[in-house]
Amino acid sequence: MLPGIAGIASAAPTSDAMEASDQTRPDTLDDRPAVRAVDVQRTDGGIALTDRLGISEPTLVPDELLPIVGRCDGTRSLAEIAREASRQLRRKVPLALVRDLVRQLDDRLLLVGPRFETALQAAAAAFLAAPDRPARHAGSAGCPAEPAALRRALDELLGRAASTDGPPVRGLVAPHIDLARGAAGYRAAYRRLLAAPAADLYVVFGTGHAGPSTPVTGLRLDWSTPLGTAATDRAFVDAVHAEFGAPDPASVLMHRDEHSLEFQVLFLQHLHELRGDPAPRIAGFLCGALPAAAGDPLREPWCRALLAAFRGAERATPGRVCYLAGADLAHIGPVFGDATAVGDDRLAALDTADRGYLALLERGEPGAFHAAIEAAGNGDRICSAPAITLCGALAGGRGELLHYGQARAEDGSQTVSFAALAFGAPAVTP
């Protein structure tokens, strides 16, 4: 261990302990170690590595160790890491120290490799073995955890529709920001749904903020909230994956903490309670990226096959299906990496840009919506283009903009924009 360095290296095993460990388990260290995808946050004196999947504990890496850990990117051998770190630190970094530090990273399941893969498989299996997916965001802003208080809050937010004989809603885009900041958007979206006949199945697309590796990942678990349990249509989820491939374990695990689907399930439960209908049936999918050479995924053969898988599952489902996206738009301000605070001029420009994208959905062009965001470089960090694109494509027809909003922090540190849209036309093949 380098003299005077604490943090991750402070618990380094002695050489005797390392020797004993080597005798009791196979050495799984790769000669070109790679730290896996984790969230990195600057702290006093170092960086904190936080696992998006919740498999490993948060780990502090002191500044003095960054020349070593930062080079664990899968391209360098242990010897190369030691040499380059020595040059940067202007003192010799022993190869044994690098191996010791890499061993600690591996023990903490922070490296790509067999130990992490084994832990990932076990965590995903344990998650899927549970009776349901528990509520993770009850008690967040605007969402009381106690059932009676939650019902009162949702009643106050939505009110009651004068009738439920409005036209059917084929597709709906609603926010996924917390209920307090997104209240106006949630109200506009779900009041429209409340006034329409209930669907027999809601296929819900959520934004995978932790970065799913595949375009969609379905969940076979039922959904638990303070309002009860909403059953998952496992046959629908299985039918989609039968055509498009088995879900990736890491992407499945991302369902565990994701809020973008959970909030939609909560509103659907409340709407069904208000109408006296049975609890809603759900088929929930987390969305990753929709890669497309020209920015429009609907032109890609793989995406056409994906849409065909959903349509095939829908044809096999009795009753009416409604597609829904839990979706926010832009994320701007210093909190998200911008250099300056969000002012009125920036908000006005964001309003213009967002409404330009939304106009493409109003014209019934979800592929063009996705392509326009990609063509602009997505500098405003729109997080939900995949979910909105799939919802619009499967719902078909023109979208009706019900609400556009911006949740701005008073100090200008951040703004999140969101919208509510409804699609009423029958599905069409793009």
C-alpha positions in Angstrom: 0.0 0.0 0.0 1.3 3.5 -0.8 2.4 5.3 2.4 -0.3 7.4 4.0 -3.2 6.4 1.7 -6.5 5.5 3.4 -9.9 4.5 2.1 -10.3 1.5 -0.1 -6.7 0.5 0.5 -7.0 0.8 4.3 -8.5 -2.6 4.5 -5.9 -4.2 2.3 -5.2 -7.8 3.4 -1.7 -8.7 4.5 0.5 -10.8 2.3 -0.2 -13.8 4.5 -3.9 -13.2 4.1 -3.6 -12.9 0.4 -1.6 -16.1 0.2 -4.3 -17.9 2.2 -7.0 -16.4 0.1 -5.3 -17.6 -3.1 -5.3 -21.2 -1.6 -9.0 -21.1 -0.9 -10.4 -19.7 -4.1 -9.4 -19.6 -7.7 -7.8 -16.4 -8.9 -10.4 -14.8 -11.2 -8.5 -11.6 -11.7 -8.1 -10.7 -15.4 -4.7 -9.4 -16.4 -6.5 -6.4 -18.0 -9.0 -5.4 -15.2 -12.0 -3.3 -16.0 -14.1 -1.4 -13.5 -17.7 -2.0 -14.5 -20.3 0.7 -15.1 -20.9 2.5 -11.8 -22.0 6.0 -10.8 -19.0 8.3 -10.0 -19.4 11.2 -7.6 -16.7 13.6 -6.5 -16.1 13.8 -2.7 -13.6 15.5 -0.5 -10.3 13.8 -1.1 -11.5 11.3 -3.7 -14.4 9.8 -5.6 -17.3 7.6 -4.5 -18.2 4.6 -6.7 -21.9 3.7 -6.3 -23.4 0.6 -7.9 -26.5 1.3 -9.9 -27.6 -2.3 -9.4 -27.2 -2.3 -5.7 -25.0 -5.4 -5.8 -21.9 -3.8 -4.2 -21.5 -1.3 -1.4 -20.5 2.3 -2.1 -16.7 2.5 -2.2 -14.5 5.5 -1.6 -11.4 5.8 -3.8 -8.9 8.4 -2.4 -7.3 10.8 -4.9 -3.9 9.1 -4.5 -5.3 5.8 -5.9 -7.1 7.4 -8.9 -4.0 7.0 -11.1 -4.3 3.2 -10.5 -8.1 2.7 -10.5 -8.7 5.1 -13.4 -6.5 2.9 -15.6 -8.5 -0.2 -14.9 -10.4 0.1 -18.1 -9.8 -3.3 -19.7 -7.0 -2.0 -22.1 -4.0 -2.2 -19.8 -2.2 -5.1 -18.1 -1.4 -4.9 -14.4 2.2 -4.1 -15.2 1.2 -1.3 -17.6 -1.0 0.2 -14.9 1.9 0.1 -12.4 4.3 1.8 -14.9 1.9 4.5 -16.0 0.8 5.3 -12.4 4.4 5.5 -11.4 5.1 8.1 -14.0 2.1 10.1 -13.0 2.8 9.9 -9.3 6.6 10.4 -9.8 7.3 7.5 -7.5 7.4 3.8 -7.9 4.1 2.0 -7.7 4.9 -1.7 -7.0 3.1 -4.3 -9.1 2.1 -6.1 -5.9 0.2 -2.9 -4.8 -1.7 -2.8 -8.1 -2.6 -6.4 -7.8 -3.7 -5.9 -4.2 -5.9 -3.0 -5.1 -7.4 -4.8 -8.1 -8.1 -7.8 -5.8 -10.0 -5.4 -3.5 -12.0 -4.0 -6.3 -12.8 -7.6 -7.4 -13.8 -8.5 -3.9 -16.1 -5.6 -3.8 -17.7 -6.8 -7.1 -16.6 -3.6 -8.9 -14.8 -5.3 -11.7 -16.1 -7.0 -14.9 -15.5 -10.7 -14.4 -16.7 -14.0 -13.1 -17.2 -12.9 -9.5 -19.5 -10.0 -10.5 -21.4 -12.2 -13.0 -22.0 -14.8 -10.3 -23.3 -12.2 -7.9 -25.4 -10.6 -10.6 -27.1 -13.9 -11.5 -27.8 -14.6 -7.8 -29.2 -11.1 -7.3 -31.5 -11.3 -10.3 -32.7 -14.8 -9.3 -33.5 -13.6 -5.8 -35.4 -10.6 -7.1 -37.5 -12.7 -9.5 -38.2 -15.3 -6.8 -40.1 -12.7 -4.7 -43.9 -12.8 -4.8 -44.0 -9.2 -6.3 -42.0 -6.2 -7.0 -42.4 -4.1 -3.9 -43.0 -0.3 -3.8 -39.7 1.5 -3.6 -40.9 5.1 -3.9 -43.8 5.3 -1.5 -43.1 8.3 0.8 -41.4 10.3 -2.0 -42.5 13.9 -2.7 -46.3 14.0 -3.2 -46.6 10.2 -2.7 -47.5 9.4 1.0 -46.7 5.8 2.0 -49.8 5.4 4.2 -52.7 4.1 2.0 -55.4 6.4 3.3 -53.2 9.5 3.0 -52.1 8.4 -0.5 -55.7 8.0 -1.7 -56.5 11.5 -0.3 -53.5 12.9 -2.1 -54.4 11.3 -5.4 -58.0 12.3 -5.1 -56.9 15.9 -4.6 -54.5 15.7 -7.5 -56.9 14.1 -10.0 -60.4 15.0 -8.8 -63.2 13.0 -10.2 -64.3 12.8 -13.9 -67.8 13.9 -14.7 -68.3 10.7 -16.8 -66.3 7.7 -18.0 -68.0 7.5 -21.4 -65.3 9.5 -23.3 -63.5 8.1 -26.3 -61.0 5.2 -25.7 -57.4 6.1 -25.1 -55.1 3.9 -27.2 -51.9 5.4 -25.9 -50.8 7.8 -23.1 -47.7 9.6 -22.3 -47.5 10.7 -18.6 -44.6 12.2 -16.5 -42.4 10.1 -14.3 -41.0 12.9 -12.2 -42.0 12.9 -8.5 -45.7 13.5 -8.0 -45.2 16.9 -6.3 -43.3 18.5 -9.1 -45.2 16.7 -11.9 -48.7 17.1 -10.5 -50.1 19.2 -13.4 -48.7 16.7 -16.0 -50.0 13.7 -14.1 -53.4 15.4 -13.7 -53.8 16.1 -17.4 -52.7 12.6 -18.4 -54.7 10.5 -16.0 -57.9 12.7 -16.0 -58.0 11.9 -19.7 -57.6 8.2 -18.9 -60.1 8.4 -16.1 -62.8 9.8 -18.5 -62.2 6.9 -21.0 -63.3 3.3 -20.7 -61.0 1.1 -18.8 -58.5 -1.1 -20.7 -58.1 -4.8 -20.1 -54.3 -4.5 -20.2 -51.9 -1.6 -19.8 -48.6 -2.1 -21.5 -46.3 0.3 -19.7 -42.9 1.5 -21.0 -40.7 3.0 -18.3 -37.4 4.9 -18.7 -34.4 2.8 -17.6 -32.4 5.5 -15.8 -29.7 3.0 -14.8 -29.0 2.1 -18.5 -30.6 -1.2 -19.6 -28.4 -2.9 -22.2 -31.4 -3.9 -24.4 -34.2 -1.8 -26.0 -36.9 -3.4 -23.7 -36.8 -5.6 -20.6 -40.1 -7.0 -19.3 -40.8 -7.9 -15.7 -42.7 -11.1 -14.8 -43.4 -9.9 -11.2 -46.7 -8.5 -10.0 -46.6 -4.8 -8.8 -47.1 -3.9 -5.2 -47.9 -0.4 -4.0 -49.6 1.1 -0.9 -52.9 0.6 -2.8 -52.5 -3.1 -3.2 -51.2 -5.4 -5.9 -51.6 -5.1 -9.7 -51.1 -8.4 -11.5 -48.7 -8.7 -14.4 -49.8 -10.4 -17.6 -46.9 -12.9 -17.7 -48.1 -14.4 -21.0 -47.8 -11.0 -22.7 -44.3 -10.4 -21.3 -43.2 -13.9 -22.2 -44.6 -13.6 -25.7 -42.6 -10.5 -26.4 -39.3 -12.0 -25.1 -40.0 -15.2 -26.9 -39.7 -13.3 -30.2 -37.0 -10.8 -29.2 -34.8 -12.8 -26.8 -34.5 -13.6 -23.1 -34.2 -10.6 -20.7 -30.7 -9.7 -19.6 -30.2 -10.3 -15.8 -28.7 -6.8 -15.2 -31.5 -5.1 -17.0 -34.1 -7.2 -15.1 -32.5 -6.1 -11.8 -32.9 -2.4 -12.8 -36.6 -2.9 -12.4 -36.0 -3.2 -8.7 -35.5 0.5 -8.0 -36.9 2.2 -11.1 -39.6 4.8 -10.4 -40.8 5.5 -14.0 -43.0 2.4 -14.1 -44.0 2.3 -10.4 -45.7 5.7 -10.5 -47.8 4.7 -13.5 -49.0 1.5 -11.8 -50.0 3.6 -8.8 -52.2 5.9 -10.9 -53.7 3.0 -12.8 -54.7 1.4 -9.5 -56.3 4.6 -8.3 -58.2 5.1 -11.5 -59.6 1.6 -11.4 -60.6 2.1 -7.7 -62.4 5.3 -8.6 -64.4 3.6 -11.3 -65.1 0.5 -9.2 -63.3 -1.6 -11.7 -61.1 -4.7 -10.9 -57.4 -4.0 -10.3 -55.6 -3.2 -13.5 -53.4 -5.8 -15.3 -50.0 -4.6 -16.3 -47.2 -5.6 -18.6 -44.2 -3.5 -17.7 -41.1 -2.9 -19.8 -38.0 -0.9 -19.0 -36.6 0.9 -22.1 -32.9 1.2 -23.0 -31.5 2.9 -26.1 -33.1 2.4 -29.5 -30.0 2.4 -31.7 -30.6 3.7 -35.3 -28.2 4.7 -38.0 -30.4 7.6 -39.1 -31.8 8.4 -35.7 -35.2 6.9 -36.6 -35.5 3.4 -35.0 -38.8 2.7 -36.8 -36.8 2.3 -40.0 -34.6 -0.4 -38.6 -35.4 -4.1 -39.2 -34.7 -5.0 -35.6 -37.2 -2.4 -34.4 -39.9 -3.6 -36.8 -39.4 -7.1 -35.4 -39.8 -5.7 -31.9 -43.0 -3.9 -32.7 -44.3 -7.1 -34.4 -43.6 -9.0 -31.2 -45.7 -6.5 -29.2 -48.5 -6.6 -31.8 -48.4 -10.4 -31.8 -48.7 -10.5 -28.1 -51.6 -8.0 -28.3 -53.5 -10.1 -30.8 -53.2 -13.0 -28.4 -54.5 -10.9 -25.5 -58.3 -10.8 -24.9 -59.9 -7.4 -24.5 -58.5 -3.9 -25.2 -54.8 -2.9 -24.7 -53.6 0.6 -23.9 -50.0 1.5 -24.3 -48.5 4.0 -21.8 -45.1 5.7 -21.4 -43.8 7.0 -18.1 -41.7 9.7 -19.6 -39.9 13.0 -18.8 -38.2 15.2 -21.3 -35.2 17.5 -20.7 -32.8 17.7 -17.8 -30.8 20.9 -17.7 -28.8 23.0 -15.2 -25.6 22.5 -13.2 -27.1 19.5 -11.4 -27.0 17.7 -14.7 -23.6 19.0 -15.8 -24.4 22.4 -17.4 -22.0 25.3 -16.7 -24.6 28.0 -15.9 -27.8 28.3 -13.9 -31.1 28.0 -15.7 -32.5 31.4 -16.4 -35.7 32.7 -18.1 -34.0 32.8 -21.6 -32.9 29.2 -21.3 -36.4 28.1 -20.2 -37.9 29.9 -23.2 -35.5 28.2 -25.5 -36.2 24.8 -23.9 -40.0 25.4 -24.3 -39.5 26.1 -28.0 -37.3 23.0 -28.5 -39.5 20.6 -26.6 -42.7 21.8 -28.3 -40.9 21.3 -31.6 -40.3 17.6 -30.8 -43.8 17.1 -29.4 -45.3 18.5 -32.6 -43.9 15.5 -34.4 -45.9 13.3 -32.0 -49.0 15.4 -32.6 -48.5 14.7 -36.3 -48.3 11.0 -35.6 -44.6 10.7 -36.4 -42.9 9.0 -33.4 -39.9 7.9 -35.5 -39.3 11.5 -36.6 -39.6 12.6 -32.9 -36.8 10.2 -32.0 -34.7 11.2 -35.0 -35.0 14.9 -34.3 -33.7 14.5 -30.7 -30.8 12.4 -31.9 -30.0 14.8 -34.8 -29.8 17.7 -32.3 -27.3 15.7 -30.2 -29.8 15.5 -27.3 -27.9 18.3 -25.5 -30.9 18.8 -23.2 -30.7 15.2 -22.0 -34.2 14.1 -22.9 -34.3 10.8 -21.1 -37.5 9.1 -22.4 -37.3 9.2 -26.2 -37.3 5.4 -26.4 -40.4 4.9 -24.2 -42.3 7.7 -26.0 -41.3 6.4 -29.4 -42.5 2.9 -28.7 -45.7 4.0 -27.1 -46.5 6.3 -30.0 -45.6 3.7 -32.6 -47.7 1.0 -31.0 -50.7 3.3 -30.2 -50.7 4.7 -33.8 -52.2 7.9 -35.1 -51.8 11.5 -34.0 -51.0 12.5 -30.4 -53.0 15.2 -28.6 -50.8 17.4 -26.3 -52.6 17.7 -23.0 -50.0 19.5 -21.0 -46.4 20.7 -21.2 -44.6 21.7 -18.0 -41.2 22.6 -16.6 -40.2 21.9 -13.0 -37.6 24.5 -12.2 -35.5 24.8 -9.0 -35.7 28.3 -7.6 -31.9 28.6 -7.5 -31.7 27.7 -11.2 -29.7 24.6 -10.4 -32.0 22.3 -12.4 -35.1 22.1 -14.6 -36.9 19.0 -15.7 -39.5 19.2 -18.4 -42.4 16.8 -19.1 -45.5 16.4 -21.1 -48.8 14.6 -21.2 -50.2 13.3 -24.5 -53.0 11.0 -25.5 -53.3 8.8 -28.6 -56.8 7.8 -29.5 -56.5 6.2 -33.0 -56.2 2.5 -33.6 -52.8 1.0 -34.1 -51.2 1.2 -37.5 -48.0 -0.4 -38.8 -45.3 2.2 -39.4 
